[in-house]
Structure formats: structure tokens, C-alpha cells
């Protein structure tokens, strides 16, 4: 009876530690994906936006576009206003920009493989249990990032107030980039590693 209780405790501690490690690696995966995007696209961001937009915010917009999340633009001119969406990667002609689409899936897939290897996962159920929690950390970073990556400005021309803002679309950023991407790719990486290890 005592040994069964001890085993259950060890199992729950191990489960909690694997969830915490997966969530932590989700944060790290988001940071690595962003930094890799920075290396690839910072030059184009400087050329496109100059000093009008903080370089790190411009790179963030491309990073969200790499997750198939559009960037929303809105502006007002006096009593007139409007909004639109833009995908900077789709509008770019550089191969570096197009390569950004590969970064999030690759980083997340690698994260799943790493977790499955570290926790010596050998079946699909365990692989899902190790890979899926990556979503927790990734969603937190991507959700907060969408908020801080907003750029806005205001002024006046001939006494008419002008304002505008540019930011990743928050809903798609959380759902697509924060939840679906890690859920699919990190879990797929963990499952593949488990299947290959089980052979």
C-alpha cells in the first residue's frame, strides 16, 4: 500500500515537472523563433521602416506573419477612419522573408523532439503529454508580444487630428500562433521521436 502511494506521488511529481519543463521550453522556443527571425529580416525592416518604427517591433510583425497572423493597421484623419490588414512577408520579394514561414514549425518541432528525448518517451500518449504543454509557455509569450508590438502615433495637419496604429491581430495571434502552432508542431515532434524510439 505504501509503495503504491509512493509510486503515485513520484508519477505526479514527474508529470508536473514534465509540464513545467515543456511550458518553459515553450517560452524558449518563442524566443529562439523571434531571434532567428531577427537575424533573417532585420535588414529589410530597417530598409522598409527606417526610424519610424522600432526595429524590434518591425521584426515582431514579420514573426507574427510567419505564423499566418496578419498585422492590423488602423488610422483616423479627422472624423474619417479605417482599418486594414497586411502581411509583410507576402508583400516582400526577398527569400529571407519567405524563409520565415519555416522557422516557427521547425523550432517547435525540434522542441518536441528534444522533450521526448529528455523524458525518454516511448509511446504516443506520453509524447502528447510532453509535447502539448509547450503551448502554455508559447501562448503566453506570443500573446504578450502581440500587445507590446503595437506601434502608434498621432499628430495634426492643418488643425485636423491624425492618428494611426499597427499591431498583430490579437485574437489570431493567441489562437493561431500561441495555441495551434505549438500544439501541432511540438506534439508532432514529440510523437515522431517516441515512434522512432519505440522501434
C-alpha positions as CSV (number, residue, x, y, z in Angstrom):
1,X,0.0,0.0,0.0
2,X,2.8,2.4,1.0
3,X,4.8,1.6,-2.1
4,X,1.8,2.2,-4.4
5,X,1.3,5.6,-2.7
6,X,5.0,6.5,-3.2
7,X,4.8,5.4,-6.9
8,X,1.7,7.6,-7.4
9,X,3.5,10.6,-5.8
10,X,6.6,10.1,-7.9
11,X,4.4,9.8,-11.0
12,X,2.6,13.0,-10.2
13,X,5.8,14.9,-9.5
14,X,7.3,13.6,-12.7
15,X,4.2,14.6,-14.6
16,X,4.3,18.1,-13.0
17,X,8.0,18.5,-13.8
18,X,7.5,17.5,-17.4
19,X,4.6,20.0,-17.8
20,X,6.8,22.8,-16.2
21,X,9.7,21.9,-18.4
22,X,7.5,21.8,-21.5
23,X,6.0,25.2,-20.7
24,X,9.4,26.6,-20.0
25,X,10.7,25.3,-23.4
26,X,7.7,26.9,-25.0
27,X,8.9,30.3,-23.8
28,X,12.4,29.4,-25.0
29,X,11.1,28.2,-28.4
30,X,9.2,31.5,-28.9
31,X,12.4,33.5,-28.1
32,X,14.5,31.4,-30.4
33,X,12.0,31.8,-33.2
34,X,11.9,35.5,-32.8
35,X,15.7,35.8,-32.6
36,X,16.1,33.7,-35.8
37,X,13.6,35.9,-37.5
38,X,15.6,39.0,-36.3
39,X,18.7,37.6,-37.9
40,X,16.9,37.0,-41.2
41,X,14.8,40.1,-41.6
42,X,16.3,42.9,-39.5
43,X,17.9,44.5,-42.6
44,X,14.7,44.5,-44.5
45,X,12.8,46.0,-41.6
46,X,15.4,48.8,-41.4
47,X,15.0,49.5,-45.1
48,X,11.2,49.4,-45.0
49,X,10.5,51.4,-41.9
50,X,13.7,53.4,-41.2
51,X,13.4,55.3,-37.9
52,X,9.7,55.5,-38.0
53,X,9.2,52.1,-36.2
54,X,11.3,50.4,-33.6
55,X,13.3,47.7,-35.3
56,X,12.3,45.0,-32.8
57,X,8.6,45.8,-33.4
58,X,9.0,45.6,-37.2
59,X,10.7,42.2,-36.8
60,X,7.8,41.1,-34.5
61,X,5.3,41.9,-37.2
62,X,7.2,39.6,-39.6
63,X,7.4,37.0,-36.9
64,X,3.6,37.0,-36.5
65,X,3.2,36.9,-40.3
66,X,5.3,33.8,-40.2
67,X,2.6,32.2,-38.1
68,X,0.0,33.2,-40.7
69,X,-1.2,36.1,-38.4
70,X,-2.0,39.3,-40.2
71,X,-0.9,42.7,-38.9
72,X,-3.8,45.2,-38.4
73,X,-3.4,48.8,-39.4
74,X,-5.9,51.5,-38.4
75,X,-5.9,55.2,-38.8
76,X,-8.1,58.3,-38.4
77,X,-8.0,61.6,-40.3
78,X,-10.3,64.0,-38.5
79,X,-13.7,62.2,-38.4
80,X,-12.7,59.7,-41.1
81,X,-11.2,56.4,-40.1
82,X,-10.4,53.0,-41.5
83,X,-8.5,49.7,-40.9
84,X,-6.8,47.1,-43.0
85,X,-4.6,44.0,-42.6
86,X,-1.2,43.4,-44.0
87,X,1.2,40.5,-44.4
88,X,4.7,41.9,-44.8
89,X,6.1,38.5,-45.8
90,X,3.6,38.2,-48.6
91,X,4.4,41.7,-49.8
92,X,8.2,41.2,-49.6
93,X,10.2,39.9,-52.6
94,X,13.2,38.7,-50.6
95,X,13.8,35.0,-50.0
96,X,14.8,35.7,-46.4
97,X,11.3,36.9,-45.7
98,X,9.8,33.8,-47.3
99,X,12.1,31.6,-45.2
100,X,10.5,33.0,-42.1
101,X,7.5,30.7,-42.6
102,X,9.7,27.7,-41.9
103,X,11.1,29.0,-38.6
104,X,8.2,28.5,-36.2
105,X,7.3,25.0,-37.3
106,X,11.0,23.9,-37.3
107,X,11.8,25.4,-33.8
108,X,8.6,23.9,-32.3
109,X,9.1,20.5,-33.9
110,X,12.7,20.5,-32.6
111,X,11.4,21.4,-29.1
112,X,9.1,18.4,-29.2
113,X,11.8,16.1,-30.3
114,X,14.1,17.4,-27.5
115,X,11.4,17.0,-24.8
116,X,10.6,13.4,-25.9
117,X,14.3,12.5,-25.8
118,X,14.9,14.2,-22.5
119,X,12.0,12.4,-20.8
120,X,12.7,9.1,-22.5
121,X,9.2,9.0,-24.0
122,X,8.4,5.7,-25.8
123,X,4.7,5.8,-26.6
124,X,2.3,8.3,-28.3
125,X,0.3,9.0,-25.2
126,X,3.4,10.1,-23.3
127,X,4.6,12.1,-26.3
128,X,1.4,14.1,-26.4
129,X,1.6,14.7,-22.6
130,X,5.1,16.0,-23.1
131,X,4.6,18.0,-26.3
132,X,1.2,19.6,-25.8
133,X,2.2,21.7,-22.7
134,X,4.7,23.6,-24.8
135,X,1.6,25.6,-25.8
136,X,1.4,27.1,-22.3
137,X,4.7,29.0,-22.5
138,X,4.5,29.7,-26.2
139,X,1.0,31.2,-25.9
140,X,2.0,33.5,-23.0
141,X,5.0,34.9,-24.9
142,X,3.1,35.3,-28.2
143,X,0.0,36.8,-26.5
144,X,2.1,39.4,-24.6
145,X,4.2,40.0,-27.7
146,X,1.2,40.9,-29.7
147,X,0.3,43.6,-27.2
148,X,3.8,45.1,-26.8
149,X,4.5,45.0,-30.6
150,X,1.8,47.7,-31.2
151,X,3.1,50.9,-32.7
152,X,1.0,54.0,-32.7
153,X,1.3,57.7,-33.5
154,X,-0.7,60.9,-33.7
155,X,-0.4,64.4,-34.9
156,X,-2.2,67.1,-36.7
157,X,-2.2,68.6,-40.2
158,X,-3.9,72.0,-40.8
159,X,-5.6,71.6,-37.4
160,X,-7.0,68.1,-38.3
161,X,-6.1,65.4,-35.9
162,X,-4.4,62.3,-37.4
163,X,-3.7,59.0,-35.6
164,X,-2.7,55.5,-36.6
165,X,-1.7,52.2,-35.1
166,X,-0.1,49.0,-36.3
167,X,-0.2,45.7,-34.3
168,X,-0.6,42.0,-34.8
169,X,-4.2,40.9,-34.7
170,X,-4.6,39.8,-31.1
171,X,-7.2,37.0,-31.5
172,X,-5.4,35.2,-34.3
173,X,-2.0,35.8,-32.6
174,X,-3.2,33.9,-29.5
175,X,-5.2,31.2,-31.2
176,X,-3.1,30.5,-34.3
177,X,0.4,31.4,-33.2
178,X,0.1,30.8,-29.5
179,X,-2.0,27.7,-29.4
180,X,-2.3,25.9,-32.7
181,X,1.3,26.1,-33.9
182,X,2.9,24.7,-30.7
183,X,0.0,22.2,-30.2
184,X,0.5,20.8,-33.7
185,X,4.3,21.1,-34.3
186,X,5.7,20.5,-30.8
187,X,3.4,17.5,-30.3
188,X,4.3,16.1,-33.7
189,X,8.0,16.3,-32.9
190,X,7.5,14.5,-29.6
191,X,5.3,11.8,-31.3
192,X,7.8,11.2,-34.1
193,X,10.6,10.9,-31.6
194,X,8.6,8.5,-29.5
195,X,7.7,6.4,-32.5
196,X,11.3,6.2,-33.7
197,X,12.5,5.4,-30.2
198,X,9.9,2.6,-29.8
199,X,11.2,0.7,-32.9
